[in-house]
Amino acid sequence: MTFRADIQILRGLSVLLVVLFHLGFDSFKSGFLGVDVFFVISGFLMAVLYDHKDKLGFFKRRAMRLLPAYYVVIILTLIFSVILTTRNEAVQVFEQVYYGSFFASNIGFWTHNSYFSDRNFNPLLHLWSLGVEIQFYLLIPFLYFFIRKSKWLLVLLLLASLVLCFWATTVSPKTSFFITPFRIWEFLIGYCVAVFFASNGNICMKPRRYLGSIGLLALLMIPFFPVDGESKSFLIGHPGIFALAIAIATALVLACGMPKRIEQSLIGKTLVILGKYSYSIYLVHFPIIVIYNSEPFEGTQYGSNSIPDLLLLVTMISGASFLLYRLVEIRRWPIAFANRWGHIVVAASVSAVLLTSTVDYFQLNQLEQPEQLIFKAERDRSEYRCGKVFRILHIGEPVCELTGLSDKDASGSIMLAGNSHADAVKEVFRDIARENKLHLYFFVSNSTMNKNGHSPNFIIKQAVENDVSAIFVHQLAESFDYNTLSTLVSEADSYGIRVIYLEPVPVWENDIPQSMWMMSFSENNDFLLEKNIDDYYSDNSNIFNELENIAAGNFSRMNVGNIFCKPNCLYKSSSGAPLYFDNHHLTKTGSELLYPSVAQMISRLNSKS
C-alpha cells in the first residue's frame, strides 16, 4: 500500500477529538467517538497487512509495533501513580495494570463502572480500546478462513455484530461499549472497504473523492452529535446510530480518499503530523491528565482548572508523545534481534509490570492499621448488583436470586428493591435470608424504585411470579418518590404482599474516607464529620412526613437513624474502618450495623408466614 495522507489525517483528527474531550472542552463532549474512527481504520489496515501464509510473522510485527510503547506507558503510569498519589489511588492502578498487562483492560473496566463514570481513579482507562483492538487481531485468522469461502460471510458477520451491539446497548450500554464481540462490526466495516472497495489498501474510487469529502465533513460534525454514553437507546446511546454514522463516514474516506487540496492544506499537513504521532499521543495523554488532576479519593478528573494548567498539560502531552514516538515507537531494532529476542522483550515487560505492582501491593500492607482501613474502604463492598456472570447467562432477566437456595430447601421468598443504596446492603439481606431459608430476589437495574425506573406494577409482577411475601425497599433519600412507593404499597396489598421501607442512611457533606485521611494529618478537621440525630431527622423531614401518609396495613418502616446516630452519627467502626466508601454509600462494614434489625424483621415475617 502506498502512503495515504488521508488515513493520517483521519488518525490526526481522531486523536485530536479524543484529547480535547479528555481535556474537558465542553464543545467536544462527543470527542470519544474518535475511538470509533480508529477501529474502522484498524479493520481496514488489518485486511491489507494480514498474510495468511505468515501468521506468526503478522503477530510478531503487530507486537513489535504496539507493545514496547504500550508497556512503557503502563509501567511509567504505575510508577508515577505510586509516587504522586495516595495508596487509595495506587491500589486501583495496581488492578488496572494486571488487566492491561494481558490486553484485557476492556474486560477489567467492564467489571466496574462505565467508561463515563469518574468515581474511580483510572489513569489507564484509555487502554480499553487497545484491549478491544488486540483481541480483534487474534480473530483475524478465523475471519480470513471464512472470507476465503465467501466474502459475503464477512458482511453477514458485520450485520450480526451490529444488531447484537444495538440490542446490547438497550440492555447494558457498558457491555456493548467494552466487550469485543459487540464492537467487531466497526472493524469489519473497515475490513469490508479493503476487501470490496480498495486494491491492496490503495484507492480504487478516485473519481468519487467528493464522497470522501462528505465523510470528512460528517467526522468534523462529531462535536455536535448529542450522544449520551449511558443511555439505553441505540438512537442516542453509544455505541449506537451515531457510532454507525461515524463508521460509515470513515469508510467513505477510506474508499474514496479526499481532495488533494485538503491533504496539501496547512490544516491537512498538521493533521498528518498528528496522525504520525497519534498512537503515542493516545497512549500518554490520558495518564498525564488524570495523574496531574489527581486528588485523594476524588476519582478521575478531566480537564484543567486554569489556562496555565491547560498550557502545562498540553506541553507535557506534546513532550511525552514526542519522546515516546522517537525513543520507543519507531526505534529500529535489527530484524535478527526482533526475531530472536522480541518475545523476551515482551516477557520482560510483563514481568516488570507485575513485579512493580506486587511491590506496591506489599507497600500498602506495610502502612499503619488506621491508614490501611481508610484506603481499603473502596474495596469494602460487594460485587455490583447481580454480578457479571448472571448478566451474561441471563441477558434481559429483570431479577436475580442471591441466596443460591434450591426451591426444595427454601420455605419462602422475599425481595429487595432499590437503587445503589439497596445494592450496598444486599449482602446483609442475603445472609439473613439464607439463615431463614428464604429466597432473596434482587433487581438487576440500579434505578429500581427511582421515578424513572421500573414501574410499581412491574415490580409487583416480578414479586408475584417469584411468590414473594415481602418487599424491602431501600434507596438514597434524594431518589424517594412518594407516588411510586404509595402505588407499590397499594398494588402489593391486593396480592397480600407486605412492603417494608428501610429508612435512608445518614448522608454526609464530605467523602468519609477522604475526610478521615485528612483528619489523620490534623485534628482541626473534625468539623468535616459532624452530624447528630437531629441533623439526620432534619435532612429527611420531607420523606418522613410523606411516609406518615401511607397508612396501609401491609406497610411498615424500619428505623435507621437510631442505628447510626446515638445521638452522634457514626462514620467509622470501633476498629476504625469507614462505614461509607463515599459520602452516602455504606461499605460492607457499614451495612453490617443493620444486621440485628433486619434479622429481627425477617424472622418476625417468617414466623407469621
N, C-alpha and C positions, 0 to 999 in steps of 0.2 A: 504494500500500500504506500503510495506517495504521501508526502507530508500534506496534511489538511489543516489549513489555518482555521477553517470554520469549526472544527472539533475543538481546537484550543480555545477559540472564542467562547464556545459553549461551556467548556470547563471553567474558564475565567469568570464568565457571568454567573455560573452556578456557585462557585466558591465565594464570590463577592456577595451574593444574596444570603448565603448561609452565615458568613461572618457578620454582615450588617444586622442580621436577625439576632445573633448572639451578643452583639454589642448594644442591643437594646433600642435600636431605632424604631420608633413607632410606625414609621412608614414601611417597614419591612417585616411586619408580623407574620407574613406568609413566606418569609425567606427560606424556611426549612424545606420548601418544595424544590429548592436547588438540588437536594439529595436525589430526588426522583429523576432529575436530568442526568445525574451521574450514573444511575442504574441503567438507564436506556443506552447511554454511551458505552458502558461496560459490556452490556449484552452484544452491542454491535461489534466492538473490538474483539471480544472472545470468539465470535463467529469467524473473524478474519484470522486471528492468531492461532487458534487451536489446530493442531496437526495430529490426526488420529493415528498416524504412523509413529509418532514420537510423543506418547502421552507423558512419559516420565520427564522428557525434556521440557514439555509445556509447563508442567507443575514446577520444575526447578526454576525456569525463567520467571514465572509468576512470583515464586518465593523470593528469589534474589531481587526482584523489582520492588516488592512491597514490604517484606518482613524486616529488613535491617532498620529502616526508619520507623516502622511500626513499634518494634521493641525498644528502640532508643527513647521514643516518646513515653511509652509505658513506664520504663524504668525511671526516667527523669521526673515524670509526674508523681510517682510514688515517693521518690526521694524528697522533692520539694514539698509535698504534702506533709511528710513526716517532720520536716524542718520548720515549716511555716504555719502549720495548723495544729489544732489540739488533737488529742487522741480520738475524740469523738469523730472527727473528720477522717483521720488517718486510717482508722479501722474500716470505715466504709470504702476507702480506696483500696484497702487490702483485699476485700472481696472482689472489687471490680478488676483488680489485677489478675486474680485467678481466672475469672471468666475470659478476660481479654487475652491471656496467655495461650488459651486454647481456641481462640477465634469464636467464642460463644458469648460475646458481650450482649448481643441482642437477646439471647435467652436469659442471661443474668438480669438484665433490666426488666424483662418481661415478668419476672417473678416478683418484682417490686412495684413501684408506681409507674405511671405512664410517662412518656417522653416529656410531656408538658407540665409535669409536676416538679416544683422546685423545692420540695420538702427535704430531700436527701442531698448530701454533698456528693456530686457526681462529676468530677473533672474529666472522667473518661467516658462520659455518656455518648459522645460522638462516635465512639468505636462500634456502636451497634450496627452502623451501616456497613462497616468493613466486615463485621461478622456475617451479615447477610450476603455480602459480595463474595467472600471466600467460600461460604457454604454453596453459593451458586457455582463457583468454579468446580467444586467437587462433583456437581451434577452434569457438567458439560459432556463427559464421555458417554453418559447414558442418553443425553439428548441427541448426541450425534448418531448413536446407534439407531434410534427411532427415525431420525430425519433421513438416514440413508434408505430406509424402507419406503418412506413417503414424507415429502416436505410438508404436506398438509397436516400431518400429525403434530407438527410444530404449532400450527395455527389452532388446532383443537386444544392442545395443552395450554396455550396462551389464554384462550377463551375460558377454559375450565378454571384456571388460576384467577382470572379477573372476576368471574362470577363468585367464586369462593371468597375472594377478598372483599367484594362489596357486601356479600352476606355477612361475613365475619365482622365487618365494620358496624353493622346494625346490632350485633350481639356483644362484641368485645373489641372496641377500637384499638385497644392496646395490643391485642393479639394480631390483628391484621396489620398493625404498624410494624411490629418487631419480628414476627415469625416468617421465615424464608418462603415456605410454600405459598403464602398469600402475597408475596412480592415478586414471585418469579415472572409474572406477566409483564412487568416493566422491563426486565432484562430481555424477555422474549420479543418484545416489540422492537428493540434494537437488533436482536438476532435476526428477526424476520426481514428487517430492512437490508441487512448484509446479505441474506440468502436470496431475496426476491428483487431487490432494487439497487444492488451495487455489484461491482466486479472487483473482487479481492479488496474490498474496502474503498474503492475509488468510485466517484460519482458517475452514474450512467444516465442521469436525467438532467444534464446541464441546461437544456432548453427550458426547463421548468424551475429555474432558480427563484423565480418570483414566489413559488410555493415555499421555498426555504425562507424567504423574507417574511412571509406570513407567519411561519413557525417562529421565527426570531421575534417578531412583533408580539406574538402571544406570550413568549417567555418574558419579554420586558414588562408584561402586564401582571406578572406574578405578585408584586407587592399589593396589587389592588384586589386580589382574589379574597373573598370573605370566607376563609377556611376556618372551621372550628375543629381542632385536632382531637377533641374529646367527645364530639357529637356522635350519637348512634344513628347517623343518617349518612348514606353514601352520597347524598346530594350536596351536603355542606361539610361532612366529616372528612377524615383523612386516614388512610388512602381511599379516595372516592372519585367522584366525577372530575374534580379539579386535577387530581393526580393523573387521571386518564387524559385530560386535555393537555397537560404538560408533556406527557409521554408522546402523544401524537405530534405535538408541536416540535419536540426534539427529533422525532422520526422524520418529519418533513425536511428539517435542516440536514440530517444525515443522508437522506436520499437525494436531495436536490441541491445541497450546498447553499451558499448565499452570494449575493452580488460581490464582485471583486472590489468595488468601491467601498463596501463596508469593511472587507478584510484589510484593505490598504489605508483606511482612515486612521486618524490618531487614536480614536476610541478602540477601533478594531485591533490595532497593534498593541495597545495597552492591555486589552483583554487576552491577546495571545500570550503576552508575558505572564499575566496572572495564571493563564491556563498551564503554562510550563511549570510554574511553581505550585499549582493547585493542590497536589497531594500533600506536599509539605505544609502549605498554609492550612489545609484542613486538619492535619494532624496536630499542629501546635497551637492553633488559635484558641480552641476551647479550654484546654487546661490552663493556659495563661489567663484568660478572662476569669475563670472560676476561682483559681487559686488567688489571683490578685484581689478579687472581691470578697474573699472568704472572711466570714465572721463566725466565731464559735457558735455552734448549734443553729446556724441560720440557713443551712442547706445550700442550694445552688443559686447564686445571684448573677444575673446577666447585667450587661450594660456598664455604664460608668456614672460616677456621681458629679463629674465636672468636666469642663473642656480639657484642663491639664491631665486629668486621669485618662480621658479618651485618647489624647495625643500620646501619652506614655504607653497605653495598651497597643495602639497601632504601631508604635516604634518597636515595642518588644515582639509583637507578632511578626513584623516585617523582618527584623534581625534574626529571630529564631528560625523563620521559614527559609531565609537565605542560607543560614549555616547548615540547617538540616538538609537542604537540597544539595548544596555544594559538597559537604563533607560526608554525607551518608547516602542520599538518594541516587546520585549519579556517579558515585565513585566507581571507577572501572577496575574491578578485580580481574586478574588473568583468568582466562577460561579454564585452565587446568586447576587453578585454586578453587574456582567455583564448583567444578565437577567433583573434585576430591574432598573439599573441606566445607562446602556450602551447608551440608546438613549439620556439621559440627557447629557452625556459626549459629544456626537456629537453635540447636540444643543448648548451647552455652547461654544464649539469650534467655531462653525459658528458665534455665537453672538459676540464672542471676536474678530474674524476677521473683521466682519462688523463694529463693534464699533471702532476698531483701524483705519480702512480705513476711516470712517467718520471723525474722529478726524484729520487725515492727510488732508482730503479734506478742512476742515474749516481752517486749518493752512495755506493752500495755499491762501485762500481768505483774510487772515489777513496780507498778505505781502503788501509792498508799491506798488502803482499802476504801476510804470515802471517795477518792477520786475515781477509782475503778468503778464503783457503783454508779457514779454520775455518768461516766462515759458508756456504761453498758445499758443505760436506760433505753437507748434507741433500739436495742435488740431484745428488750424485755417485753415482747409481745408475740402473739400467736400468728400463724400463717393467715394471710388475708382472706377474709370471708370463708368460702367453702374450699379453698385451695385450688391449685392449678390442675392437679390430676383430675379432680371432679369436673372442672370446666372443659377439659379435653375429652373425657369419656362420656360426659352427659351434656353436650352442647345444647343450649336452649332450655335446659331444665331450670325452673324458677327457684326451686328449693333443694337443699341437701339435708341429709340426716347425719348428725355429728357424733352420736354415741357409738355407732357400729354394732348395736344390738340387733339380733335377728328378731323377727316377729314372734318366734316361739319364746324367746327369753324376755321380751318386753311386755309389760302389763298395761301400757297405755302410751299416750303421746302428748307432748307439749310443744309449743312453738315460740321462737324468739324473733321479734320483728323490730327493725330499726336501722339507723344508718351506721356510721363508723363507731359511734358510742356503743351500740349493741355488739358490734364486732369486737370491741375491746374487752367485753365481759363474757363472751360466748363460752370460753373455756370453763369458767365457774359454773355456768348453767349446764355445760356438757358433763362435768364431773358429778354434779348433784343428780342430774337425770340418770346417769349410769347407776349411781347408788340406789336410786329408787326404781330401777328397771323400767325407765321410760325412754321412748324415742324422743330425740330433740331435733326439730326441724328448724332450719335457718335459711333465710332468703339470700340468694346469690347477689342480688342487686344492692348496692350500697345506698341507694336513695329510698329504700323501703321506709314508709311512714312519713316521708317528706311530701310536701304539697304536690310536687311534680313526679312523685314516684308511683309505685303500684297503687291502684285504687283499692279502697276498703273491700269492695266486692271481690276483687281478685285475691286479696289476702284471705278472706273468708273461704273462698273456693278452694284454695290450697289447704286450708285448715280442715275443711270438711273431707276432702279427698284423702287426707292422711289421718283421719279420725282423731283430731286434736281436741283435747278437753279444755285447754287453757292457752291463751296467747299472752306472752310477756312483751311489753313494749318499752324500749329504752332508746333515747335519742338526745342529740345536742339540743339545748334549750332553744337556740335560735331556729331550729327546724320544727319546733312544735306548731301544729296546726289543729285548732280546736275542731273544725268541721271534719277533718279526716279521722281524728280519734273518736269523736262522738258518733260518726257514721259507722265506724268499725265496731264500737260497742253495741250499737243498735242492731246491726246485722248479725253479730255474734250471738246476741241474746236469742234470736229466733232459732238458732241451732243448739242452744244450751251450752254455748262456749263461754268460759269466763275470760275477762280481759284484765290483766294486772299491769298497772303503769308504774314502772320503776322510775322514780323521780330523777331529774337531772343531777349529775355530779357537779360540784363546785367548779367554776371556770375562773382562771387566773388571768390577770392582765399581761403577765410575763411568762415566757417559757421556763418551766420548772428546772430542767437540768441546766440550762444556761444560767439561770439566776443562782442556783446552788453553786455552780462553778465560780461565778463572780463573787459570791459571798465567802468562798473559801479564801479569797485574797484580802477581803476587808469586811469587818463586822459592820461597817457603816451602810451596808446594802440590805440590812434586814427588812427595810420597808418594801422591798421588792416582793416579799412573800407574806404579806399581812392580810388576813381575811378571817372573819369570825361568823358565827351562826346567823347573826343579824344581817350581815352583808349578804350571806347566801340567800336568805329569805327575801331580802330587798331585791337582789338580782333577778329572782324568779317569781316575783309577786304576781306578774300578769298571768303566768302559767298556772300558779296555784289558785288564783281567783277563777280562772276558766275551768279548772279541774273540779272545783266545787259545784259547778253547774251540771256535772254528769252524775246523776243520782240513780242510775240503773242498778238493779240488784246484782247483775253479773259483773259489775265493775268495782275494782279496789285499787288502792295505791300502796306503794312501798316507800317508806320514808328513807331518804338517803342523807339528808342534811345532818341528822343526829349520828350517823355513822362516821362521816368525815369531819364534822365540826363539833368539838367537845370542850368548850364552845369555839376555840380557835380551830380553823380548818387545817387539816393535815396535808402536807405536801411530800412528806417522806416517811418511810417506815422507821421502826425503832432501831433498825440496823443502819439506817442512813440511805436506803435505796429510794430513789424518786418514785412517787406514786403515779406520776404522769410522764409520758415521753415527749410532750409538748406543753401547751398551756391548758389543754382540756381533755386529752385522750388518756385514759388510765393505762398504765403498764399492767402486765400480769400480776405484779406485786400489788399494785393499787386495787385491781379488781378483786383480789382475794379478801379484802376487807368486807366485801358484800356477801361472802360465803355464808356466814351464820344466818343472816336474814333471808337470803334466797333459799337456803336449805330448809328453814322453818316453814316458809311459804309453800314450797313444793311438797314437802312432807305432809302439810295440812291438806293441800289439794288432793294428794294421792290417797290419803286416808278417807276422804269424803267420797272419792270415786270408787 
